[in-house]
Amino acid sequence: MGNSAGGDEHLNRLERISYLEACLKREATTEDSPHYMSVTAKEKRKNRRQHAEREANTRGMDLTPFYGKTDRQDDLWDSITENIVTIAIGPAGTGKTLVSLWWGMTHLTNQYYEKIYYVRSDVGCAHQRGRGALPGTMDEKMAPLVMPLHDNLAVMMKSKGASEYLLNKKIIEPILLEDVRGRSFNNAVIIFDEAQNATSEQCKTVLSRVGEDSKVIITGDTRQIDLEAFTRNNGLLDAYHRLAGLDDVGRVQFNHEDIVRNSVIGKILRRYDD
């Protein structure tokens, strides 16, 4: 009888994940959804974003001005600006981490924030060893986890050595998800990347770390869940739907059409999704 109850609970969790995934697909094409915006409204909003303002934000720092490559990238930029919490969900190659980091770097230049915290779970693929099993110092163990920072900073910074400087000076500070509990992040931008590899409780922990004058951006791709545990209890999907309609919380959903890394990625992902 106990096994039956456990099996029912497992089935209910899987059904909930399937239901939430279906909701994502439906929202992406519904005019009433928060992701639908007319072309006219998007053009008006883009016109409000003046070139001079962007230049002013990056003046005096080795940072190029941001210009979104897609409407969804612009949506993400504006959501971060207008909200305390933003959740960005969608396939790889759409620029979720890039835009989030670029926004943080832009607003560091005018001293709105003191630093950027880059939070990631110690999960990278389904069968990799734990970080503690790897040789070297903690910085050396974390090196593979912070490679996205180097890749994205190389796109926005003019100097080749900028990423090393920002990390060495802890202007950008990588933190493992397991080390977040008990922290309070003030005057900072918190980027929780690859959040599909987190439970609901872990997402709640990150969200509750937001201190005074701070913002948190949660990004991830539910198609890249690496462990079975996160399929049964996925914090990214749970937060995306649980926090819908809440004041100071923005949500942005990217789709295959928003992939900018390489046009072939969208075609490949569609084949895997079929």
JOURSUL-V644736 format. One record per residue. N is the residue number from 1. PSI is psi in radians with two decimals (NA if undefined). OMEGA is omega in degrees with one decimal (999 if undefined). BURIAL is b if it has 24 or more other ideal C-beta (glycine too) atoms within 12 Angstrom, else e. Layout:
# JOURSUL-V644736
n=N psi=PSI omega=OMEGA burial=BURIAL
n=N psi=PSI omega=OMEGA burial=BURIAL
This chain:
# JOURSUL-V644736
n=1 psi=-0.69 omega=176.9 burial=e
n=2 psi=-0.68 omega=179.9 burial=e
n=3 psi=-0.64 omega=179.9 burial=e
n=4 psi=-0.74 omega=179.3 burial=e
n=5 psi=-0.73 omega=178.8 burial=e
n=6 psi=-0.67 omega=178.5 burial=e
n=7 psi=-0.67 omega=178.8 burial=e
n=8 psi=-0.70 omega=179.5 burial=e
n=9 psi=-0.74 omega=178.4 burial=e
n=10 psi=-0.76 omega=-179.7 burial=e
n=11 psi=-0.72 omega=-179.5 burial=e
n=12 psi=-0.66 omega=178.9 burial=e
n=13 psi=-0.74 omega=178.6 burial=b
n=14 psi=-0.69 omega=177.9 burial=e
n=15 psi=-0.66 omega=179.2 burial=e
n=16 psi=-0.75 omega=177.9 burial=e
n=17 psi=-0.78 omega=179.1 burial=b
n=18 psi=-0.70 omega=179.8 burial=e
n=19 psi=-0.77 omega=-179.6 burial=e
n=20 psi=-0.67 omega=175.9 burial=b
n=21 psi=-0.73 omega=179.4 burial=b
n=22 psi=-0.65 omega=177.8 burial=e
n=23 psi=-0.69 omega=178.2 burial=b
n=24 psi=-0.82 omega=-178.8 burial=b
n=25 psi=-0.68 omega=-178.6 burial=e
n=26 psi=-0.73 omega=-179.1 burial=e
n=27 psi=-0.59 omega=-174.5 burial=b
n=28 psi=-0.36 omega=-175.5 burial=b
n=29 psi=0.22 omega=-177.1 burial=e
n=30 psi=2.26 omega=-177.3 burial=e
n=31 psi=-0.47 omega=-179.7 burial=e
n=32 psi=-0.14 omega=-176.2 burial=e
n=33 psi=2.77 omega=179.2 burial=e
n=34 psi=-0.13 omega=-177.5 burial=b
n=35 psi=-0.16 omega=-177.2 burial=b
n=36 psi=2.29 omega=177.8 burial=e
n=37 psi=2.36 omega=-178.4 burial=b
n=38 psi=2.75 omega=179.0 burial=e
n=39 psi=-0.68 omega=-179.7 burial=e
n=40 psi=-0.78 omega=-179.7 burial=e
n=41 psi=-0.69 omega=179.3 burial=e
n=42 psi=-0.71 omega=179.5 burial=e
n=43 psi=-0.71 omega=178.8 burial=e
n=44 psi=-0.72 omega=-178.8 burial=e
n=45 psi=-0.68 omega=178.1 burial=e
n=46 psi=-0.64 omega=-179.9 burial=e
n=47 psi=-0.46 omega=179.0 burial=e
n=48 psi=-0.34 omega=-177.7 burial=e
n=49 psi=1.65 omega=-171.8 burial=b
n=50 psi=2.53 omega=178.0 burial=e
n=51 psi=-0.69 omega=-177.9 burial=e
n=52 psi=-0.64 omega=179.7 burial=e
n=53 psi=-0.74 omega=179.2 burial=e
n=54 psi=-0.73 omega=179.6 burial=b
n=55 psi=-0.70 omega=-179.3 burial=e
n=56 psi=-0.66 omega=-178.7 burial=e
n=57 psi=-0.48 omega=-175.9 burial=b
n=58 psi=-0.02 omega=-178.5 burial=b
n=59 psi=2.39 omega=178.8 burial=e
n=60 psi=0.04 omega=177.9 burial=e
n=61 psi=2.69 omega=-175.6 burial=b
n=62 psi=0.97 omega=-174.1 burial=e
n=63 psi=2.32 omega=178.4 burial=b
n=64 psi=2.61 omega=177.9 burial=e
n=65 psi=2.60 omega=179.6 burial=b
n=66 psi=2.34 omega=170.5 burial=b
n=67 psi=2.06 omega=-176.8 burial=e
n=68 psi=2.44 omega=177.2 burial=b
n=69 psi=-0.33 omega=179.1 burial=e
n=70 psi=2.86 omega=176.0 burial=b
n=71 psi=-0.63 omega=-179.8 burial=b
n=72 psi=-0.63 omega=175.6 burial=b
n=73 psi=-0.71 omega=176.1 burial=b
n=74 psi=-0.68 omega=177.1 burial=b
n=75 psi=-0.76 omega=-178.8 burial=b
n=76 psi=-0.79 omega=179.0 burial=b
n=77 psi=-0.82 omega=-178.2 burial=b
n=78 psi=-0.63 omega=178.9 burial=b
n=79 psi=-0.73 omega=177.7 burial=b
n=80 psi=-0.70 omega=179.7 burial=b
n=81 psi=-0.71 omega=-170.6 burial=b
n=82 psi=-0.28 omega=-174.2 burial=e
n=83 psi=2.85 omega=173.7 burial=b
n=84 psi=-0.68 omega=-179.9 burial=b
n=85 psi=2.32 omega=173.7 burial=b
n=86 psi=2.34 omega=177.5 burial=b
n=87 psi=2.08 omega=-179.6 burial=b
n=88 psi=2.18 omega=-174.3 burial=b
n=89 psi=2.49 omega=179.2 burial=b
n=90 psi=3.10 omega=-172.7 burial=b
n=91 psi=2.88 omega=178.0 burial=b
n=92 psi=2.63 omega=174.7 burial=b
n=93 psi=0.17 omega=-178.8 burial=b
n=94 psi=-0.17 omega=176.4 burial=b
n=95 psi=0.38 omega=-178.7 burial=b
n=96 psi=-0.88 omega=179.8 burial=b
n=97 psi=-0.71 omega=-179.4 burial=b
n=98 psi=-0.88 omega=-178.2 burial=b
n=99 psi=-0.73 omega=-179.5 burial=b
n=100 psi=-0.80 omega=-180.0 burial=b
n=101 psi=-0.69 omega=179.4 burial=b
n=102 psi=-0.72 omega=177.8 burial=b
n=103 psi=-0.80 omega=179.8 burial=b
n=104 psi=-0.77 omega=-179.7 burial=b
n=105 psi=-0.70 omega=179.6 burial=b
n=106 psi=-0.71 omega=-176.4 burial=b
n=107 psi=-0.15 omega=168.7 burial=b
n=108 psi=-0.55 omega=-175.1 burial=b
n=109 psi=-0.58 omega=178.8 burial=b
n=110 psi=0.28 omega=171.5 burial=e
n=111 psi=0.47 omega=171.2 burial=e
n=112 psi=-0.56 omega=-178.5 burial=e
n=113 psi=2.72 omega=-176.3 burial=b
n=114 psi=-0.53 omega=-178.1 burial=b
n=115 psi=3.00 omega=177.8 burial=b
n=116 psi=2.26 omega=172.9 burial=b
n=117 psi=2.21 omega=-180.0 burial=b
n=118 psi=1.88 omega=-174.9 burial=b
n=119 psi=2.32 omega=175.5 burial=b
n=120 psi=2.57 omega=173.4 burial=b
n=121 psi=2.63 omega=178.8 burial=b
n=122 psi=0.92 omega=178.7 burial=b
n=123 psi=2.22 omega=-179.2 burial=b
n=124 psi=-0.51 omega=172.8 burial=b
n=125 psi=2.86 omega=-166.8 burial=e
n=126 psi=-0.49 omega=-172.2 burial=e
n=127 psi=0.27 omega=-177.7 burial=e
n=128 psi=2.76 omega=176.7 burial=e
n=129 psi=2.75 omega=174.9 burial=e
n=130 psi=2.74 omega=-177.6 burial=e
n=131 psi=-0.59 omega=-178.4 burial=b
n=132 psi=-0.36 omega=-179.2 burial=e
n=133 psi=-0.18 omega=-178.2 burial=e
n=134 psi=2.56 omega=179.7 burial=e
n=135 psi=2.84 omega=173.6 burial=e
n=136 psi=3.14 omega=177.8 burial=e
n=137 psi=2.99 omega=179.3 burial=e
n=138 psi=-0.67 omega=177.8 burial=e
n=139 psi=-0.69 omega=179.3 burial=e
n=140 psi=-0.64 omega=178.3 burial=e
n=141 psi=-0.58 omega=-177.6 burial=e
n=142 psi=-0.19 omega=-175.5 burial=b
n=143 psi=-0.80 omega=179.5 burial=e
n=144 psi=-0.51 omega=-178.6 burial=e
n=145 psi=-0.44 omega=-176.8 burial=b
n=146 psi=0.08 omega=177.9 burial=b
n=147 psi=-0.63 omega=175.6 burial=e
n=148 psi=-0.54 omega=176.7 burial=b
n=149 psi=-0.83 omega=179.3 burial=b
n=150 psi=-0.77 omega=-178.8 burial=b
n=151 psi=-0.78 omega=-176.7 burial=e
n=152 psi=-0.64 omega=177.7 burial=b
n=153 psi=-0.55 omega=178.3 burial=b
n=154 psi=-0.48 omega=-179.9 burial=e
n=155 psi=-0.68 omega=-171.3 burial=b
n=156 psi=-0.36 omega=-177.2 burial=b
n=157 psi=2.51 omega=-178.4 burial=b
n=158 psi=-0.50 omega=-177.8 burial=e
n=159 psi=2.43 omega=-179.1 burial=e
n=160 psi=-0.49 omega=-178.3 burial=e
n=161 psi=0.16 omega=-174.2 burial=e
n=162 psi=-0.73 omega=-176.0 burial=b
n=163 psi=-0.73 omega=178.8 burial=b
n=164 psi=-0.72 omega=179.4 burial=e
n=165 psi=-0.82 omega=-176.9 burial=e
n=166 psi=-0.64 omega=180.0 burial=b
n=167 psi=-0.72 omega=-180.0 burial=b
n=168 psi=-0.64 omega=178.8 burial=e
n=169 psi=-0.03 omega=-179.3 burial=e
n=170 psi=0.50 omega=168.2 burial=e
n=171 psi=-0.63 omega=167.1 burial=b
n=172 psi=2.13 omega=-175.5 burial=b
n=173 psi=2.00 omega=175.6 burial=b
n=174 psi=2.43 omega=178.7 burial=b
n=175 psi=2.35 omega=173.4 burial=b
n=176 psi=2.53 omega=-179.3 burial=b
n=177 psi=-0.65 omega=-177.6 burial=b
n=178 psi=-0.29 omega=-178.4 burial=e
n=179 psi=0.11 omega=-175.3 burial=e
n=180 psi=-0.62 omega=-175.7 burial=b
n=181 psi=2.33 omega=179.6 burial=e
n=182 psi=-0.21 omega=-180.0 burial=e
n=183 psi=2.76 omega=172.4 burial=e
n=184 psi=2.08 omega=-173.9 burial=e
n=185 psi=1.92 omega=-179.6 burial=b
n=186 psi=2.58 omega=178.3 burial=e
n=187 psi=0.80 omega=-173.6 burial=e
n=188 psi=2.81 omega=170.9 burial=b
n=189 psi=2.14 omega=-179.5 burial=b
n=190 psi=2.12 omega=177.1 burial=b
n=191 psi=1.94 omega=176.9 burial=b
n=192 psi=1.76 omega=-172.8 burial=b
n=193 psi=2.71 omega=179.5 burial=b
n=194 psi=0.76 omega=-174.6 burial=b
n=195 psi=-0.08 omega=173.9 burial=b
n=196 psi=-0.33 omega=178.2 burial=b
n=197 psi=0.89 omega=178.6 burial=b
n=198 psi=2.65 omega=176.7 burial=b
n=199 psi=2.99 omega=177.6 burial=b
n=200 psi=-0.70 omega=-179.6 burial=b
n=201 psi=-0.65 omega=179.1 burial=e
n=202 psi=-0.70 omega=175.8 burial=b
n=203 psi=-0.71 omega=177.6 burial=b
n=204 psi=-0.71 omega=179.3 burial=b
n=205 psi=-0.80 omega=179.3 burial=b
n=206 psi=-0.79 omega=-178.4 burial=b
n=207 psi=-0.58 omega=-178.1 burial=b
n=208 psi=-0.03 omega=177.8 burial=e
n=209 psi=-0.15 omega=-174.2 burial=b
n=210 psi=2.05 omega=-178.9 burial=b
n=211 psi=-2.74 omega=-176.6 burial=e
n=212 psi=2.37 omega=176.3 burial=e
n=213 psi=0.80 omega=179.6 burial=e
n=214 psi=2.84 omega=175.4 burial=b
n=215 psi=2.63 omega=175.6 burial=b
n=216 psi=2.35 omega=177.8 burial=b
n=217 psi=2.16 omega=179.0 burial=b
n=218 psi=2.16 omega=-178.1 burial=b
n=219 psi=2.68 omega=176.4 burial=b
n=220 psi=3.01 omega=-178.6 burial=b
n=221 psi=1.94 omega=-176.7 burial=b
n=222 psi=-0.17 omega=175.6 burial=b
n=223 psi=-0.12 omega=-178.2 burial=b
n=224 psi=0.69 omega=174.8 burial=b
n=225 psi=2.19 omega=-169.9 burial=b
n=226 psi=-0.36 omega=-178.2 burial=b
n=227 psi=2.58 omega=-177.7 burial=b
n=228 psi=-0.60 omega=-178.5 burial=e
n=229 psi=-0.60 omega=-178.1 burial=e
n=230 psi=-0.23 omega=172.0 burial=b
n=231 psi=-0.68 omega=179.8 burial=b
n=232 psi=-0.60 omega=-176.6 burial=b
n=233 psi=1.51 omega=-174.0 burial=b
n=234 psi=1.99 omega=-176.1 burial=b
n=235 psi=-0.59 omega=-179.4 burial=b
n=236 psi=-0.87 omega=178.9 burial=b
n=237 psi=-0.73 omega=-179.1 burial=b
n=238 psi=-0.82 omega=-179.7 burial=b
n=239 psi=-0.70 omega=-177.5 burial=b
n=240 psi=-0.72 omega=-177.9 burial=b
n=241 psi=-0.65 omega=-178.1 burial=b
n=242 psi=-0.64 omega=-174.3 burial=b
n=243 psi=0.12 omega=179.4 burial=b
n=244 psi=2.32 omega=176.9 burial=b
n=245 psi=0.02 omega=-179.0 burial=e
n=246 psi=2.40 omega=177.7 burial=e
n=247 psi=2.47 omega=177.2 burial=e
n=248 psi=0.21 omega=176.3 burial=e
n=249 psi=2.15 omega=177.9 burial=b
n=250 psi=2.63 omega=179.4 burial=b
n=251 psi=2.38 omega=179.3 burial=b
n=252 psi=2.21 omega=178.2 burial=b
n=253 psi=2.10 omega=176.0 burial=b
n=254 psi=2.68 omega=179.5 burial=b
n=255 psi=3.10 omega=-179.5 burial=b
n=256 psi=-0.58 omega=-178.6 burial=b
n=257 psi=-0.27 omega=-177.2 burial=e
n=258 psi=0.01 omega=-178.1 burial=b
n=259 psi=2.21 omega=-177.6 burial=b
n=260 psi=-0.22 omega=-177.5 burial=b
n=261 psi=-0.82 omega=176.2 burial=b
n=262 psi=2.32 omega=-174.2 burial=e
n=263 psi=-0.45 omega=-177.5 burial=e
n=264 psi=-0.37 omega=-178.1 burial=e
n=265 psi=-0.75 omega=179.5 burial=b
n=266 psi=-0.73 omega=179.4 burial=b
n=267 psi=-0.72 omega=-180.0 burial=e
n=268 psi=-0.78 omega=-177.6 burial=e
n=269 psi=-0.59 omega=177.2 burial=b
n=270 psi=-0.68 omega=178.7 burial=e
n=271 psi=-0.69 omega=179.2 burial=e
n=272 psi=-0.52 omega=-179.3 burial=e
n=273 psi=-0.41 omega=-177.6 burial=e
n=274 psi=NA omega=999 burial=e
